[in-house]
Amino acid sequence: MKTRSGSLYSKCAAAAAVVGQKRKRAAWSAQPAVAGECCGAGGRRKRLAGGPDYLDELPDDLVLSILSRVAASAKGPSDLLSVHLTCKRLNGLGRHDMVFAKASPASLAVKASAWSEQAQRFLKRCADAGNLEACYILGMIRFYCLGSRSSGAAMLARAAVGGHAAALYSLAVIQFNGSGGAKSDRDLRAGAALCARAAALGHVDALRELGHCLQDGYGVRRDPAEGRRLLVAANARELTLALAAAASHRTFAALPLGGVAAAATGAAAGCPLLSDFGWSLPEAEPHAANQFMVDWWASHGTAAPAKKSDGDSDDSDAVELRLCSHVRCGRRETRRHEFRRCSVCGAANYCSRACQALDWKRAHKAQCVPMERWLLAGAGEAQ
């Protein structure tokens, strides 16, 4: 059988694919090349040495505006970090105060397990740029976790001056309890004033706290009718937020809203809207600052070094400071017996009436047993 010599094959046949191998697609060759780019081996686009850079042609103001929107919609700290790793120009513009001031709450949610000096500097940079959420988170961490009472209170005050409702309420709790000082440092009138300002901004816990203050005359003139109105407003506000959060996740019928029918028919008995605690709704996700404190004390413990008198060389003793019994609060006492105990059982302690109401609906309602009942039961068995 005769075969042709190599010189008889056409030149195009030399470029044919070998049998058993897939031929590379050349669809990219049909696409028009972008100005300033060329196609190299394998179809990868490479920028020509003298090609235009469209990012460099954008003015800084426009790039900063885009980066600010990216920071405002960031889902986590990694979204901001990816901007700095893109190129040298974005790394420089990403450090502008405008970007840090617009950082979203999700991007500021630092985990307790990942706490470091770099994380603290990041929050401090955002706070210095005017980010109120960063001021609040860093203030809570410094005041309750790191023990820096003065700097933490100053951060909370900066956020409160800017109208941050959670910061106003946290300062009210500090004034009510005299946190960071002695029991004589409590200022009930200042706490009630801060609570009233936070309640005016729609803060649910502040509404409930102020309602109890007015009912009991705690720091303000006693006004039971106004206190009851604020408690009803807190329950209604809490229900509104729960319905808004559940709209995209579940149907309204899945929520325990049996008291709505009672409220519509005028049956006050058993209506959650008119109670001190509201509906037993699914708890919302805790704030990033509260979640940080919960995780921090879970890993570090709640024991604090005891204050030693002169001449006492024993440093093995420690004072066990109590956490707020509401598991999603995370606040710890700054001195012994700072938080108020449950007046019925005496086993639970709370930093505020709002935490007491939330914990009552969550678990304490089934756990609270009067101390007199235990004493009477023990006396009966002894007889």
VEXFI-622791 format. One record per residue (C-alpha): residue number from 1; x, y, z. Coordinates in pm, 1 decimal, always signed. Example, Ala and Ser with C-alpha at 12.3 -4.5 7.8 and 13.67 -1.06 7.14 Angstrom:
<rs>
pos, x, y, z
1, +1230.0, -450.0, +780.0
2, +1367.0, -106.0, +714.0
</rs>
This chain:
<rs>
pos, x, y, z
1, +0.0, +0.0, +0.0
2, +139.4, +333.0, -102.5
3, +142.0, +630.3, +130.5
4, +202.4, +991.2, +53.2
5, +515.7, +1155.8, +169.0
6, +501.2, +1439.4, +415.2
7, +554.7, +1694.8, +145.4
8, +219.4, +1603.9, -10.0
9, +14.7, +1697.3, +299.5
10, -139.4, +2042.5, +310.1
11, -4.8, +2297.4, +555.1
12, -334.8, +2318.5, +742.7
13, -321.6, +1947.8, +811.8
14, -8.3, +1996.9, +1020.6
15, -214.9, +2196.2, +1270.7
16, -486.7, +1930.2, +1300.7
17, -555.8, +1774.8, +1641.2
18, -398.6, +1441.8, +1724.2
19, -633.2, +1145.0, +1733.7
20, -759.0, +1080.8, +2089.0
21, -723.0, +1444.6, +2203.0
22, -993.1, +1704.3, +2220.2
23, -959.6, +2000.2, +1992.3
24, -939.7, +2332.0, +2173.9
25, -1225.6, +2563.6, +2119.0
26, -1148.0, +2877.9, +1929.2
27, -1471.8, +3062.1, +1996.0
28, -1281.1, +3339.8, +2165.9
29, -1115.0, +3423.9, +1838.3
30, -1448.5, +3532.2, +1694.0
31, -1514.2, +3782.8, +1973.6
32, -1393.0, +4137.0, +1916.4
33, -1102.2, +4235.2, +2133.8
34, -1155.9, +4505.7, +2392.2
35, -963.7, +4826.1, +2336.7
36, -633.9, +4815.0, +2513.4
37, -625.8, +4433.5, +2534.8
38, -488.0, +4153.4, +2321.7
39, -545.1, +3778.5, +2318.5
40, -245.7, +3563.0, +2401.1
41, -189.7, +3191.2, +2404.3
42, -477.4, +2993.6, +2549.3
43, -726.2, +3272.0, +2487.2
44, -632.0, +3480.9, +2791.9
45, -673.2, +3851.2, +2752.4
46, -370.6, +4056.9, +2836.1
47, -352.7, +4431.3, +2869.4
48, -131.2, +4599.6, +2614.5
49, +157.6, +4798.9, +2748.3
50, +10.9, +5122.1, +2618.3
51, -358.2, +5032.8, +2661.9
52, -595.6, +5259.0, +2856.9
53, -687.4, +5180.5, +3221.9
54, -1052.2, +5268.2, +3265.7
55, -1034.5, +5253.2, +3647.6
56, -762.9, +5517.4, +3652.3
57, -980.6, +5743.6, +3437.6
58, -1257.4, +5751.1, +3701.6
59, -1238.8, +6046.6, +3941.6
60, -1168.9, +5976.0, +4308.2
61, -1504.9, +6115.7, +4418.8
62, -1691.7, +5864.3, +4205.1
63, -1478.4, +5572.2, +4324.1
64, -1526.6, +5678.3, +4686.9
65, -1902.1, +5692.8, +4636.2
66, -1899.8, +5340.0, +4493.4
67, -1681.6, +5209.7, +4776.3
68, -1912.0, +5371.2, +5032.9
69, -2210.5, +5187.4, +4886.2
70, -2013.4, +4863.6, +4890.8
71, -1926.1, +4919.0, +5258.9
72, -2287.8, +5000.5, +5346.2
73, -2408.4, +4673.1, +5193.4
74, -2120.4, +4452.3, +5311.5
75, -2224.5, +4115.4, +5453.2
76, -1911.2, +4079.2, +5664.9
77, -1560.1, +4214.6, +5730.9
78, -1425.1, +4002.1, +5443.1
79, -1615.5, +4216.3, +5191.5
80, -1420.7, +4523.3, +5299.3
81, -1094.7, +4331.3, +5302.3
82, -1145.0, +4212.2, +4944.7
83, -1164.7, +4574.5, +4829.6
84, -821.7, +4649.1, +4977.4
85, -672.4, +4344.2, +4806.2
86, -796.6, +4439.1, +4458.5
87, -539.0, +4696.3, +4354.8
88, -320.6, +4970.8, +4492.7
89, -565.1, +5250.2, +4416.0
90, -864.1, +5079.5, +4577.7
91, -645.9, +4995.8, +4876.3
92, -570.3, +5364.0, +4922.3
93, -922.4, +5491.4, +4862.4
94, -1070.2, +5211.5, +5076.5
95, -896.7, +5359.9, +5379.7
96, -1084.0, +5688.9, +5346.0
97, -1299.6, +5798.0, +5639.3
98, -1605.7, +5807.4, +5415.0
99, -1580.5, +5431.2, +5360.0
100, -1531.2, +5349.8, +5730.2
101, -1817.0, +5580.0, +5828.2
102, -2058.0, +5387.6, +5601.9
103, -1951.8, +5038.6, +5714.2
104, -2258.1, +4820.3, +5766.6
105, -2343.5, +4663.1, +6105.8
106, -2275.5, +4318.5, +5957.6
107, -1920.3, +4419.4, +5866.8
108, -1862.5, +4539.0, +6225.5
109, -1980.4, +4213.9, +6386.7
110, -1647.2, +4103.3, +6531.9
111, -1642.3, +3757.9, +6689.4
112, -1507.6, +3707.6, +7039.9
113, -1298.2, +3412.9, +6920.7
114, -1131.0, +3635.1, +6659.7
115, -1070.1, +3932.9, +6890.7
116, -727.0, +4085.4, +6846.5
117, -549.0, +4417.6, +6845.6
118, -613.7, +4446.1, +6471.7
119, -988.8, +4399.6, +6526.4
120, -987.2, +4669.0, +6794.2
121, -800.2, +4906.2, +6563.8
122, -1052.2, +4842.7, +6287.6
123, -1345.0, +4928.6, +6515.6
124, -1156.7, +5230.9, +6647.8
125, -1091.0, +5354.1, +6293.1
126, -1460.4, +5320.9, +6205.4
127, -1557.5, +5497.2, +6529.5
128, -1316.3, +5783.7, +6462.0
129, -1470.3, +5820.8, +6116.5
130, -1812.7, +5880.0, +6275.0
131, -1967.3, +5532.4, +6254.8
132, -2215.6, +5525.7, +6546.2
133, -2256.9, +5148.1, +6534.1
134, -1880.6, +5102.8, +6573.0
135, -1882.2, +5345.6, +6867.9
136, -2154.3, +5142.1, +7037.3
137, -1995.5, +4799.7, +6979.3
138, -1647.7, +4910.4, +7085.4
139, -1789.8, +5094.5, +7386.4
140, -1977.3, +4787.4, +7510.3
141, -1672.0, +4563.8, +7461.5
142, -1442.9, +4802.2, +7647.9
143, -1682.9, +4872.1, +7931.7
144, -1801.4, +4518.7, +8010.7
145, -1533.8, +4285.9, +7869.2
146, -1200.6, +4468.5, +7874.3
147, -1265.4, +4662.5, +8195.6
148, -1188.3, +5003.5, +8040.4
149, -1482.1, +5180.2, +8202.7
150, -1392.7, +5539.8, +8116.2
151, -1306.8, +5482.6, +7748.9
152, -1603.3, +5248.4, +7705.5
153, -1845.0, +5499.7, +7856.1
154, -1696.2, +5772.8, +7636.5
155, -1758.2, +5562.0, +7325.2
156, -2115.5, +5495.2, +7432.1
157, -2166.0, +5866.1, +7497.3
158, -2043.6, +5952.2, +7145.6
159, -2294.2, +5710.9, +6995.9
160, -2571.8, +5839.9, +7222.6
161, -2506.9, +6201.4, +7123.3
162, -2546.9, +6095.0, +6761.2
163, -2890.3, +5947.5, +6835.3
164, -2803.0, +5577.0, +6865.3
165, -3100.9, +5427.8, +7053.2
166, -2918.1, +5118.2, +7183.9
167, -2635.1, +5334.3, +7319.5
168, -2883.6, +5559.2, +7499.4
169, -3049.3, +5258.7, +7659.8
170, -2714.0, +5104.0, +7760.8
171, -2613.5, +5428.4, +7931.3
172, -2948.6, +5426.3, +8110.3
173, -2877.9, +5073.9, +8241.9
174, -2534.8, +5189.9, +8359.2
175, -2692.7, +5483.3, +8546.2
176, -2964.7, +5267.0, +8702.1
177, -2711.5, +5013.2, +8832.1
178, -2422.3, +5248.1, +8905.0
179, -2203.4, +5023.1, +8690.4
180, -1833.2, +5090.3, +8714.5
181, -1865.8, +5254.3, +9054.6
182, -2018.9, +5214.2, +9397.2
183, -2385.2, +5164.9, +9479.4
184, -2405.8, +5528.5, +9584.1
185, -2310.6, +5632.9, +9229.8
186, -2648.2, +5528.4, +9091.4
187, -2836.7, +5816.3, +8927.5
188, -3199.9, +5714.0, +8878.7
189, -3311.2, +6045.3, +8733.1
190, -3034.8, +6041.7, +8470.3
191, -3118.4, +5681.8, +8385.9
192, -3486.3, +5765.3, +8340.7
193, -3400.8, +6064.1, +8119.4
194, -3175.0, +5853.9, +7895.6
195, -3439.0, +5582.2, +7884.3
196, -3703.2, +5835.3, +7778.1
197, -3486.8, +5958.1, +7491.1
198, -3423.3, +5601.5, +7370.7
199, -3795.8, +5525.5, +7400.7
200, -3873.7, +5827.6, +7183.7
201, -3657.6, +5665.6, +6913.1
202, -3867.4, +5347.7, +6928.8
203, -3634.6, +5123.8, +7130.4
204, -3850.2, +4838.3, +7264.3
205, -3645.1, +4766.9, +7577.8
206, -3636.4, +5137.0, +7664.3
207, -4014.8, +5162.4, +7623.4
208, -4067.1, +4868.7, +7857.8
209, -3810.7, +4993.3, +8110.1
210, -3960.2, +5342.4, +8119.2
211, -4309.7, +5198.5, +8155.9
212, -4206.6, +5005.4, +8468.6
213, -4028.0, +5313.5, +8604.0
214, -4345.8, +5518.5, +8571.7
215, -4555.6, +5246.6, +8732.0
216, -4317.4, +5208.8, +9027.5
217, -4203.8, +5571.6, +9057.5
218, -3844.0, +5462.5, +8998.5
219, -3644.6, +5774.6, +8911.2
220, -3955.1, +5963.3, +8792.5
221, -4286.3, +6076.4, +8933.7
222, -4523.7, +5783.2, +8963.7
223, -4781.6, +5770.6, +8684.1
224, -4940.2, +5422.6, +8648.5
225, -5162.0, +5519.8, +8354.6
226, -4872.5, +5653.2, +8146.9
227, -4661.3, +5354.8, +8246.2
228, -4929.9, +5115.4, +8126.3
229, -4954.8, +5305.7, +7797.4
230, -4580.8, +5269.1, +7740.4
231, -4593.8, +4896.7, +7816.6
232, -4870.9, +4851.8, +7559.5
233, -4666.6, +5057.3, +7311.3
234, -4364.3, +4833.4, +7377.9
235, -4571.1, +4519.6, +7315.2
236, -4713.2, +4664.0, +6993.6
237, -4370.2, +4774.9, +6875.1
238, -4225.2, +4431.6, +6951.7
239, -4505.3, +4263.1, +6755.0
240, -4452.1, +4495.2, +6459.1
241, -4080.5, +4416.5, +6444.4
242, -4147.8, +4042.8, +6475.4
243, -4399.1, +4049.2, +6189.7
244, -4159.1, +4246.4, +5971.0
245, -3877.6, +3999.6, +6041.4
246, -4097.6, +3694.9, +5984.3
247, -4257.2, +3819.2, +5662.8
248, -3988.4, +3666.7, +5442.3
249, -3933.4, +3350.8, +5645.4
250, -4269.1, +3219.6, +5764.9
251, -4639.4, +3291.0, +5742.9
252, -4808.0, +3510.7, +6000.1
253, -5024.8, +3217.7, +6108.7
254, -4712.2, +3044.1, +6242.2
255, -4665.2, +3314.2, +6505.3
256, -4847.4, +3278.8, +6840.5
257, -5090.8, +3567.6, +6797.5
258, -5392.2, +3431.4, +6978.5
259, -5419.2, +3746.9, +7185.5
260, -5496.7, +3958.6, +6880.9
261, -5850.4, +3823.9, +6864.1
262, -5895.8, +3892.6, +7234.3
263, -5774.7, +4247.8, +7186.1
264, -6015.4, +4299.6, +6896.8
265, -6312.3, +4177.0, +7099.2
266, -6216.1, +4381.3, +7403.6
267, -6132.5, +4086.1, +7627.1
268, -5855.7, +4229.5, +7840.6
269, -5801.0, +3915.8, +8043.1
270, -5526.0, +3709.3, +7890.4
271, -5452.1, +3957.8, +7612.9
272, -5074.4, +3969.8, +7557.9
273, -5097.5, +4325.4, +7427.9
274, -5210.8, +4448.6, +7769.6
275, -4970.4, +4236.2, +7973.6
276, -4633.3, +4337.0, +8115.6
277, -4443.9, +4096.2, +7891.6
278, -4623.8, +4090.3, +7553.8
279, -4646.5, +3794.8, +7318.5
280, -4422.9, +3489.1, +7339.7
281, -4268.6, +3565.9, +7003.0
282, -3959.2, +3403.5, +6851.7
283, -3659.3, +3591.3, +6983.6
284, -3475.2, +3809.2, +6736.5
285, -3106.4, +3761.7, +6677.9
286, -2903.1, +3932.8, +6950.0
287, -2709.9, +4244.4, +6869.5
288, -2347.6, +4195.6, +6767.3
289, -2229.3, +4358.2, +7092.0
290, -2445.4, +4130.4, +7308.6
291, -2339.3, +3819.8, +7116.0
292, -1974.9, +3920.7, +7159.2
293, -2018.7, +3954.2, +7536.5
294, -2200.5, +3621.0, +7563.9
295, -1921.2, +3441.2, +7376.5
296, -1652.0, +3633.5, +7563.9
297, -1770.7, +3530.3, +7910.2
298, -1834.4, +3175.9, +7793.8
299, -1466.0, +3143.1, +7704.0
300, -1308.3, +3362.6, +7975.2
301, -1529.5, +3289.5, +8276.2
302, -1698.4, +3540.7, +8506.3
303, -1452.8, +3538.4, +8798.7
304, -1279.9, +3867.7, +8872.3
305, -982.1, +3927.9, +9101.8
306, -1090.5, +4028.0, +9450.4
307, -978.8, +4355.3, +9601.2
308, -718.9, +4287.7, +9867.0
309, -664.3, +4487.6, +10178.0
310, -320.6, +4608.7, +10287.7
311, -102.5, +4327.7, +10411.0
312, -312.3, +4055.6, +10248.4
313, -81.4, +3849.7, +10032.8
314, -330.3, +3579.4, +9932.5
315, -403.5, +3628.0, +9561.6
316, -578.3, +3296.7, +9499.2
317, -921.9, +3425.3, +9599.1
318, -1158.2, +3558.1, +9334.5
319, -1498.3, +3723.5, +9334.4
320, -1760.6, +3550.1, +9122.6
321, -1950.2, +3828.3, +8948.6
322, -2289.4, +3732.9, +8809.8
323, -2408.4, +3753.2, +8454.0
324, -2754.0, +3876.3, +8362.2
325, -2984.0, +3573.7, +8364.5
326, -3113.9, +3661.3, +8019.2
327, -2887.6, +3439.9, +7809.8
328, -2874.3, +3682.2, +7515.4
329, -2776.6, +3989.6, +7717.4
330, -2412.8, +3921.7, +7808.6
331, -2376.4, +4199.9, +8066.2
332, -2174.3, +4112.7, +8375.1
333, -2171.6, +4287.5, +8709.8
334, -1894.0, +4537.4, +8770.5
335, -1923.7, +4486.7, +9147.0
336, -2086.3, +4230.2, +9371.3
337, -2465.8, +4236.7, +9407.5
338, -2502.5, +4500.9, +9139.5
339, -2792.8, +4340.1, +8952.5
340, -3139.3, +4302.7, +9101.4
341, -3269.2, +3957.5, +9189.2
342, -3606.8, +3811.7, +9107.3
343, -3836.9, +3913.2, +9392.6
344, -4019.2, +3576.1, +9384.4
345, -3753.3, +3307.1, +9368.7
346, -3435.1, +3505.0, +9427.8
347, -3244.3, +3270.1, +9196.4
348, -3233.9, +3487.5, +8885.1
349, -3071.5, +3829.1, +8853.4
350, -3119.2, +4088.0, +8582.8
351, -2947.7, +4405.4, +8470.6
352, -3282.1, +4565.3, +8377.5
353, -3656.6, +4512.6, +8376.4
354, -3645.9, +4464.0, +8000.6
355, -3414.9, +4162.5, +8032.9
356, -3640.6, +4029.1, +8306.9
357, -3943.9, +4048.3, +8074.9
358, -3760.3, +3876.1, +7790.6
359, -3626.6, +3599.2, +8014.1
360, -3969.8, +3548.2, +8172.8
361, -4122.0, +3467.3, +7834.5
362, -3823.6, +3253.7, +7733.2
363, -3770.3, +3025.4, +8034.4
364, -3806.6, +3179.2, +8378.6
365, -4186.3, +3158.0, +8382.7
366, -4158.0, +2778.5, +8412.3
367, -3863.2, +2788.9, +8653.1
368, -3969.8, +3056.8, +8901.6
369, -4085.9, +2903.9, +9231.2
370, -4154.4, +3121.1, +9539.5
371, -3900.3, +3074.1, +9817.8
372, -4179.9, +3058.5, +10077.6
373, -4317.6, +2748.8, +9906.4
374, -3984.0, +2572.9, +9948.4
375, -3962.3, +2677.7, +10313.3
376, -4317.3, +2563.5, +10388.9
377, -4258.8, +2232.5, +10212.8
378, -3942.6, +2175.5, +10415.9
379, -4118.4, +2264.4, +10740.8
380, -4405.2, +2023.9, +10660.2
381, -4166.2, +1739.7, +10595.6
382, -3982.6, +1809.6, +10920.5
383, -4305.6, +1789.7, +11120.2
</rs>
